[in-house]
Amino acid sequence: MVELSGNLLFLAFILYLVATLFFGGAIKGKNQDATPKLRKTSLIGITITIVGFLAQLGYFITRWIASGHAPVSNLFEFITFFGMMLVGAFIIIFFIYRVNVLGVFTLPIATLLIAYAAMFPREITPLVPSLQSNWLHIHVTTAAAGQAILAISFAAGLIYLIKVVDQSKSSKKTFWLETVVFFLVLTLGYILASSIFAAQGYEAKFDWVDKNEIKSETVYELPPLIGPNEGVSKTKDVMKPFVEAPGFINANKTNSVVWALLVGVVLYGLLRLILRKRISHALQPLTRKVGKDLLDEVGYRSVLIGFPVFTLGALIFAMIWAQIAWTRFWGWDPKEVWALITWLFYAAFLHLRLSKGWHGEKSAWLAVIGFGIIMFNAIFVNLVIAGLHSYA
């Protein structure tokens, strides 16, 4: 069952990549986006996407059967579920608005999420006591679904900015837009680094001492640029870490972030060298046929739907479960704090749009920043900052 689950996830990954190519082909046609009749390439693209979504849904169900609980209890499971919900939200949005270019940007993000998730341990392990509750299914799945719907606004906002920002000269707008693309390349860099060392079977074990002066073992799957607190290598021929992290920092996961930065910077530099222009500038031709107002509408509707779903999952359901598991509704855990920050940001997004008239480009920038906050919470807070949610 576990092997079948993994094969279904890999099939979904491949199908999303193939569907992206068909949506790219649909952009080159003469028909405009949002037409009543789908072009043949669009129809093939969305059909393959649906098949991929069903394959990933099959992965989710079979892994649930194999583990006996909803597969959202660690980073691998949560991020793959997040990617699945992102594709599900895209399918619904596509049938409403028929925006081909949205598939060109959304599906690669979903494949990046799946590939990124695959870098984490995939073994099925027993749930820790605090997770042995039906609220695991309710809280985590609803929060992930809300974030996925909000992520559609990021894709629409990014396309909007690539379309409208003047690339003929350098400016603050081109700098920040390219910065967004740069961080996407960093994610790809981490995937490449992890895949290379995983293929070589790299592993380095260290004994270390955490902030509570408890000795334990950690396993590095990337060469240790940053070593654990008072770490002692248990593996022969392992490079000596350049820096030793303090006990309150998860050195192993921080090491992964550093590798992502290093490989991502090199990859970005190579892409710039090949393209001889900003990557966001090179992507601009893909956005010519989609209307600005349509992109603005998609981004706004995504937030309007995703915000209440996220509110239920990440705040209300989370606080109920926290009371049951830890006998308090709120505890200023890093994950809780960033969930609140995310909620406040999107509340401000809706306020500025509805009362201050922040439409178009301003709204698009907010959507991009909001997704940055979501990913900071999902990646950096989980990987680097220790807290009650560190089991993930």
C-alpha positions, 0 to 999 in steps of 0.5 A: 500500500505504501509503495502504491501511494508513492507511485501515485504521487510520482504519477501526479507529479509527472502529469502536472508537468505534462499539463503545464506544457499543454497550457503553455501551448494554449497560450500561443493560440489565437483565442484569448483566455476566458472564452466560452469554448475551450481550445483543444490544447486547453481541454487536454491540459485541464483533463491531464490536470484532473487525472493528476489530481485524482492520482494524488488523491489516490496517494492521499487515500492509500497513505491514510489506509496504510498509516491509519490516520490522515497523512498530514502529520509531518512536513512531507505529508503536509506539503504534499497535501498543500500541493494537492489542495492548490491543484484542486483550487486551480481546477475550480478556478479554471472552469470559472475563469478559463485562464490558461496562463494560470495553469502555466504558473500554478502547476509548476508551483504545485510540482515544486511543492511535491518535489520539495516535500519529497526531500523530507523523511517519508516513512510512516511513523506513529503519531505523537500523543498530542496528534492522536485526535480527530482534530488532526484531520479537521485543523490541518486539512482545513488550514492547508486548504485555506492556504492553497486557495490563498496561493491562487491569489499569489499565482494571479498576482505574480502573473499580473505583475509580470504583465504590467511592470515595465521591464525596459528599465531597472526600478524598485518594482523590477527589483522586488518582482525579480526577488520573488522569482529568485526565491522560487529558484532557491526552492528549486536549488534546494530540490536539486541539491537534496536530489543529488546527495540523496542519489549518492546515499549521503548520510552523516550522523551526529550526537548533539546537546539540545537547549534542554541539555538533552543528548540525542542523535541527528542525521544529516542528508546534506554535508554539514555546513552548520553543525549541531550544538556540541556535535560529535560526528559518528560517521567517518570521512564527514566534512567538519562544519564551518559553524556550530549552531546554538542549542535552540536552533535546529542545526540540521534543518538550518543547514538545509536552508543554507544549502538552498541559498548556495545552490539557488544563487548559482542556479539563478546566476546561470539562468540570468547568464543564459537568458541575458535578462531578468527572469521575470522579463523573460516570462513576460511574453506568456502574459500578453493574452490575458486581461489585467482585470481578469487576473485582478478578479481571480486574485481577489476572489481567491482571497475572498474564499480562502480567507474564511477557510484559513480562519476556520482551520488555522485559528478557530479549529487550532485553538479548540485543539490546543485547548484539548491537547495543551489545556490552553487556547493560545500560547505564543508558539512560533507557529501560532504567532505566524498563523495570526500574522498571516490572518491579520495580513489577509484581513488587512488585504480585504480591508484595503481593497474594499475600503481604500480601493487597492485594486490592480497592481497594489492588490497583486503586490499584497497577494505576493507578499501574503504568499511569502508569509505563508511559505515563511511559516510553512518552511522557515518556522518549521525548519529553523525555529523550535516550538511545540509544532516542531514534530512536523 
